[in-house]
């Protein structure tokens, strides 16, 4: 047992999501969204480096010494897996560990809309799960993949950095590839994927133009492709994809995206006030003909209007879902205001003046 494992057991037992170890600081955990210091001595650079290297593969140590940044996964059997990032900072080495539960929660257990199960059964197209860092995108995607794994006799291929949730093949054949270990990049793995007879492809993150282009091509050629983006709304997700490309290619990409996009699920996490924990508010855009036309005609600013009138297709806006949680007294009015799109709609619920003076409220 590695010495650092005691910290992970503490994180797990307390129900924390992240562990921060930083030279010149005490250990810090993220509990229900807030950072809290652990009653422990300050960790100095050499001591922390020794703790970290005890669990780090040799090839990753070499990469870290050369670049100052690495990502990998670490597992404690019977406890949990951890997504790991090491980086250098002014006082020395630092690391962040995100706990990944060993059990993959279902759509029902996560209280997600039933529509997400339908997305797992689509024959082809592009489905994106978006949101800020730490908003639960990986957990939502894992639930969708789990449903596909249990219900489709097909080949699921994932490309991740690193592998987070580990899926055991059930009805489906599922192969999980990790950057750095099994392939050198998302784009290289995607090029290979088209020769590996997949039905469903999960791309951990659409980081660059090459990856986005290949993911779109895979969706257009009959595959069901899932991926993530760090965007905060459905409309902004569409704009972000198109804007990655040079101006002379944007019309072509807009046309391709209009044909392949099946759904955008954009989620934001809130701290619960009714009990311990956090809850997600989801915005859902479904690629119905009206949405495809808006994308093709470069009228993405009208997407919100389509979502507001598209509930029969399973669409919902972020603000409506925030309002629902607010009326159910599940979330704090001030956090609702901070994370809402149309802040004027939520100003009446505030219990104190807004903190962000730049919003002009």
C-alpha positions as CSV (number, residue, x, y, z in Angstrom):
1,X,0.0,0.0,0.0
2,X,1.4,3.4,-1.0
3,X,1.8,6.0,1.7
4,X,-0.5,8.4,-0.3
5,X,-3.3,5.9,-0.2
6,X,-4.3,7.1,3.2
7,X,-5.3,10.4,1.7
8,X,-7.5,8.7,-0.8
9,X,-9.3,6.7,1.8
10,X,-10.0,9.9,3.7
11,X,-11.3,11.6,0.5
12,X,-13.5,8.6,-0.2
13,X,-14.8,8.3,3.4
14,X,-15.7,12.0,3.6
15,X,-17.5,12.0,0.2
16,X,-15.1,14.6,-1.3
17,X,-14.7,14.9,-5.1
18,X,-11.1,16.1,-5.3
19,X,-7.8,16.1,-3.4
20,X,-5.3,18.9,-3.9
21,X,-1.7,18.4,-2.8
22,X,0.6,21.4,-3.3
23,X,4.1,22.1,-2.1
24,X,4.0,24.7,0.7
25,X,0.4,23.8,1.7
26,X,-1.6,21.5,3.8
27,X,-3.6,18.9,1.8
28,X,-7.0,20.4,0.6
29,X,-10.1,18.5,-0.4
30,X,-13.1,19.7,-2.4
31,X,-16.3,18.8,-0.4
32,X,-19.7,19.5,-2.1
33,X,-18.0,22.2,-4.2
34,X,-16.0,24.0,-1.5
35,X,-12.3,23.7,-0.8
36,X,-11.5,22.7,2.8
37,X,-8.0,22.3,4.4
38,X,-7.1,19.0,6.1
39,X,-5.6,19.1,9.6
40,X,-2.2,17.9,8.5
41,X,1.3,19.3,8.2
42,X,2.4,21.5,5.4
43,X,3.8,19.4,2.5
44,X,7.2,20.5,1.2
45,X,8.4,19.9,-2.3
46,X,10.8,17.0,-1.8
47,X,8.4,15.1,0.6
48,X,5.5,15.6,-1.8
49,X,7.4,14.6,-4.8
50,X,8.4,11.3,-3.1
51,X,4.8,10.7,-2.2
52,X,3.6,11.3,-5.7
53,X,6.3,9.3,-7.5
54,X,5.5,6.2,-5.4
55,X,2.3,5.8,-7.5
56,X,3.5,7.1,-10.8
57,X,4.5,4.9,-13.7
58,X,8.1,5.3,-14.8
59,X,7.1,6.5,-18.3
60,X,5.0,9.2,-16.7
61,X,7.8,10.3,-14.3
62,X,10.0,10.8,-17.3
63,X,7.3,12.8,-19.1
64,X,6.7,15.0,-16.1
65,X,10.4,15.7,-15.6
66,X,10.5,16.8,-19.3
67,X,7.3,18.8,-19.6
68,X,6.1,19.8,-16.1
69,X,2.6,18.4,-16.7
70,X,1.1,14.9,-16.8
71,X,-2.3,13.1,-16.7
72,X,-2.9,9.5,-15.8
73,X,-5.3,7.3,-13.8
74,X,-4.6,5.6,-10.5
75,X,-6.7,2.8,-9.0
76,X,-7.0,1.5,-5.5
77,X,-8.8,-1.9,-5.8
78,X,-12.0,-2.0,-3.8
79,X,-11.9,1.8,-3.2
80,X,-12.0,4.0,-6.3
81,X,-10.1,5.2,-9.4
82,X,-8.5,8.6,-9.6
83,X,-7.9,11.0,-12.5
84,X,-4.5,12.4,-11.8
85,X,-2.8,15.6,-12.9
86,X,0.7,16.7,-11.8
87,X,2.0,20.2,-12.5
88,X,4.9,22.4,-11.4
89,X,4.1,25.7,-9.6
90,X,6.2,28.5,-7.9
91,X,6.7,26.5,-4.7
92,X,7.4,23.2,-6.3
93,X,5.3,20.2,-7.4
94,X,1.5,20.0,-7.1
95,X,-1.1,17.4,-7.9
96,X,-4.9,17.2,-8.2
97,X,-6.8,13.9,-7.9
98,X,-10.5,13.6,-9.0
99,X,-12.2,10.5,-7.5
100,X,-14.0,8.4,-10.0
101,X,-16.5,6.0,-8.4
102,X,-15.9,2.3,-9.0
103,X,-19.7,1.9,-9.6
104,X,-21.1,3.4,-12.7
105,X,-24.4,5.1,-11.7
106,X,-27.4,4.7,-14.1
107,X,-29.4,7.5,-15.6
108,X,-32.1,6.8,-13.0
109,X,-29.7,6.9,-10.1
110,X,-28.3,10.2,-11.3
111,X,-31.9,11.6,-11.7
112,X,-31.1,12.5,-15.3
113,X,-33.9,12.9,-17.9
114,X,-35.0,9.6,-19.5
115,X,-34.2,11.1,-23.0
116,X,-30.5,10.4,-22.3
117,X,-31.2,6.7,-22.6
118,X,-32.7,7.3,-26.0
119,X,-29.4,9.0,-27.0
120,X,-27.6,5.8,-26.2
121,X,-29.8,3.9,-28.8
122,X,-29.4,6.3,-31.7
123,X,-28.2,4.7,-34.9
124,X,-25.7,7.4,-35.9
125,X,-24.8,11.1,-35.4
126,X,-23.0,13.3,-32.9
127,X,-24.0,13.8,-29.3
128,X,-22.1,16.3,-27.1
129,X,-22.1,16.6,-23.3
130,X,-20.8,20.0,-22.3
131,X,-20.2,22.2,-19.3
132,X,-17.5,23.8,-17.1
133,X,-14.7,21.7,-15.6
134,X,-16.0,19.6,-12.7
135,X,-19.7,19.8,-13.9
136,X,-20.1,16.0,-14.1
137,X,-19.8,15.5,-17.8
138,X,-17.8,12.3,-17.4
139,X,-20.4,10.8,-15.0
140,X,-23.2,11.6,-17.4
141,X,-21.4,10.1,-20.4
142,X,-20.6,7.0,-18.3
143,X,-24.3,6.5,-17.6
144,X,-25.2,6.8,-21.3
145,X,-22.4,4.4,-22.3
146,X,-23.5,2.0,-19.6
147,X,-27.0,2.0,-21.0
148,X,-25.7,1.3,-24.5
149,X,-23.4,-1.4,-23.1
150,X,-26.4,-3.2,-21.5
151,X,-28.8,-2.8,-24.5
152,X,-26.8,-2.9,-27.8
153,X,-25.1,-5.9,-29.4
154,X,-22.5,-3.6,-30.9
155,X,-18.9,-2.4,-30.7
156,X,-18.2,0.6,-28.4
157,X,-14.8,2.1,-28.7
158,X,-13.7,4.8,-26.2
159,X,-10.6,7.2,-26.5
160,X,-9.9,8.8,-23.2
161,X,-7.2,10.9,-21.4
162,X,-7.0,9.1,-19.0
163,X,-9.6,6.2,-18.8
164,X,-12.0,7.2,-16.0
165,X,-14.9,4.9,-15.6
166,X,-14.1,1.3,-16.5
167,X,-16.8,-0.6,-18.3
168,X,-17.2,-4.3,-18.3
169,X,-18.5,-5.6,-21.6
170,X,-22.1,-6.8,-21.3
171,X,-24.3,-7.1,-24.4
172,X,-21.8,-4.8,-26.2
173,X,-18.1,-5.3,-27.0
174,X,-16.4,-2.3,-25.4
175,X,-12.7,-1.4,-25.9
176,X,-11.2,1.5,-24.0
177,X,-8.1,3.2,-25.2
178,X,-6.0,5.6,-23.2
179,X,-3.9,8.5,-24.6
180,X,-0.2,8.0,-24.0
181,X,-0.6,4.3,-23.2
182,X,-2.6,2.9,-26.2
183,X,-2.4,5.8,-28.7
184,X,-0.5,9.1,-29.1
185,X,-3.5,11.4,-29.6
186,X,-7.2,11.7,-30.0
187,X,-6.9,12.4,-33.7
188,X,-4.6,9.4,-34.3
189,X,-6.9,7.1,-32.4
190,X,-9.9,8.5,-34.4
191,X,-8.2,7.8,-37.7
192,X,-7.5,4.2,-36.5
193,X,-11.1,3.8,-35.1
194,X,-12.6,4.0,-38.6
195,X,-10.7,0.7,-39.4
196,X,-11.7,-1.0,-36.1
197,X,-15.4,-1.6,-37.0
198,X,-16.9,0.5,-34.2
199,X,-20.6,1.3,-34.0
200,X,-20.3,3.8,-31.1
201,X,-17.2,6.0,-30.5
202,X,-16.6,8.0,-27.4
203,X,-14.0,10.8,-27.7
204,X,-13.1,12.0,-24.3
205,X,-12.7,15.6,-25.4
206,X,-12.8,17.5,-28.7
207,X,-9.7,19.5,-28.1
208,X,-8.5,20.7,-31.5
209,X,-9.5,21.2,-35.1
210,X,-8.2,17.8,-36.2
211,X,-10.1,15.9,-33.5
212,X,-13.3,17.9,-34.2
213,X,-13.1,17.3,-37.9
214,X,-12.5,13.6,-37.6
215,X,-15.3,13.2,-35.0
216,X,-17.7,15.0,-37.5
217,X,-16.5,12.7,-40.3
218,X,-17.2,9.6,-38.2
219,X,-20.7,10.9,-37.3
220,X,-21.4,11.7,-41.0
221,X,-20.2,8.2,-42.1
222,X,-22.7,6.2,-40.0
223,X,-21.2,6.1,-36.5
224,X,-22.7,7.3,-33.3
225,X,-20.1,9.6,-31.7
226,X,-20.1,11.0,-28.2
227,X,-17.8,13.7,-26.9
228,X,-17.4,16.6,-24.6
229,X,-16.6,20.3,-24.8
230,X,-16.0,23.0,-22.2
231,X,-18.9,25.2,-23.2
232,X,-21.8,26.5,-21.0
233,X,-24.8,26.4,-23.3
234,X,-26.1,24.4,-26.3
235,X,-26.0,27.4,-28.7
236,X,-22.4,28.3,-27.7
237,X,-21.4,24.7,-28.3
238,X,-22.5,24.9,-31.9
239,X,-20.7,28.2,-32.3
240,X,-17.5,26.9,-30.7
241,X,-17.3,23.9,-33.1
242,X,-17.8,26.1,-36.2
243,X,-15.4,28.9,-35.0
244,X,-12.5,26.4,-34.6
245,X,-12.3,26.2,-38.4
246,X,-10.9,28.8,-40.8
247,X,-13.4,31.1,-42.3
248,X,-13.4,29.5,-45.8
249,X,-14.3,26.1,-44.2
250,X,-17.0,27.3,-41.9
251,X,-19.8,27.0,-44.4
252,X,-18.9,23.4,-45.1
253,X,-18.6,22.5,-41.4
254,X,-21.9,24.2,-40.6
255,X,-23.6,22.0,-43.3
256,X,-22.0,18.9,-42.0
257,X,-22.8,19.7,-38.4
258,X,-26.4,20.4,-39.3
259,X,-26.8,16.9,-40.7
260,X,-24.9,15.0,-38.0
261,X,-25.8,16.8,-34.7
262,X,-28.3,14.8,-32.7
263,X,-28.1,16.4,-29.3
264,X,-26.2,18.7,-27.0
265,X,-26.5,18.1,-23.2
266,X,-25.1,21.1,-21.3
267,X,-24.9,20.7,-17.6
268,X,-24.2,22.9,-14.6
269,X,-23.7,21.7,-11.0
270,X,-25.2,23.4,-8.0
271,X,-24.7,22.9,-4.3
272,X,-27.9,21.5,-2.6
273,X,-29.4,23.3,0.3
274,X,-31.9,20.6,1.2
275,X,-29.3,18.0,2.0
276,X,-25.6,17.3,1.5
277,X,-24.4,16.9,-2.1
278,X,-24.8,18.6,-5.5
279,X,-27.4,18.5,-8.2
280,X,-27.1,19.1,-11.9
281,X,-29.3,21.4,-14.0
282,X,-29.3,20.3,-17.7
283,X,-30.0,22.2,-20.8
284,X,-30.9,19.8,-23.7
285,X,-30.9,20.6,-27.4
286,X,-32.2,18.0,-29.8
287,X,-31.2,18.1,-33.4
288,X,-34.7,18.3,-34.9
289,X,-35.2,19.7,-38.4
290,X,-35.8,23.2,-37.1
291,X,-32.5,23.2,-35.2
292,X,-30.6,21.8,-38.2
293,X,-32.0,24.6,-40.4
294,X,-30.8,27.2,-37.9
295,X,-27.3,25.7,-37.9
296,X,-27.2,25.5,-41.7
297,X,-28.4,29.1,-42.1
298,X,-26.1,30.5,-39.4
299,X,-28.9,31.5,-37.1
300,X,-27.7,29.9,-33.9
301,X,-28.9,32.9,-31.9
302,X,-32.4,31.6,-32.4
303,X,-31.7,28.2,-30.9
304,X,-32.9,29.2,-27.4
305,X,-36.3,30.0,-28.8
306,X,-36.5,26.6,-30.4
307,X,-35.6,24.9,-27.1
308,X,-38.3,26.9,-25.2
309,X,-40.9,25.5,-27.6
310,X,-39.5,22.1,-28.1
311,X,-40.4,20.3,-24.8
312,X,-42.3,17.7,-26.7
313,X,-39.0,16.6,-28.2
314,X,-37.3,16.5,-24.8
315,X,-35.7,19.9,-25.1
316,X,-35.2,22.1,-22.0
317,X,-33.4,25.4,-21.3
318,X,-30.9,25.8,-18.5
319,X,-32.8,28.7,-16.9
320,X,-36.1,26.7,-16.8
321,X,-34.3,23.8,-15.0
322,X,-32.6,26.2,-12.6
323,X,-36.0,27.8,-11.9
324,X,-37.5,24.3,-11.2
325,X,-34.8,23.5,-8.7
326,X,-35.2,26.9,-7.1
327,X,-39.0,26.4,-6.7
328,X,-38.4,23.0,-5.2
329,X,-36.0,24.7,-2.7
330,X,-33.1,22.5,-3.7
331,X,-30.6,25.3,-4.6
332,X,-29.7,28.7,-3.2
333,X,-31.2,31.7,-5.0
334,X,-27.9,33.5,-5.1
335,X,-26.2,30.6,-6.9
336,X,-29.2,30.3,-9.2
337,X,-28.7,33.9,-10.2
338,X,-24.9,33.6,-10.6
339,X,-25.3,30.6,-13.0
340,X,-28.4,31.6,-14.9
341,X,-28.3,32.9,-18.5
342,X,-31.1,35.5,-18.2
343,X,-30.2,36.9,-14.8
344,X,-33.0,39.5,-14.8
345,X,-35.4,36.5,-14.4
346,X,-33.8,35.5,-11.1
347,X,-33.0,38.9,-9.6
348,X,-36.3,38.8,-7.6
349,X,-35.2,35.7,-5.7
350,X,-31.9,37.2,-4.4
351,X,-31.4,37.3,-0.7
352,X,-28.3,39.6,-1.1
353,X,-27.0,41.9,-3.8
354,X,-25.3,40.2,-6.7
355,X,-21.5,39.7,-6.2
356,X,-20.4,40.2,-9.8
357,X,-20.7,43.9,-10.5
358,X,-19.7,43.3,-14.2
359,X,-23.1,41.7,-14.9
360,X,-24.7,45.2,-14.8
361,X,-27.6,43.9,-12.7
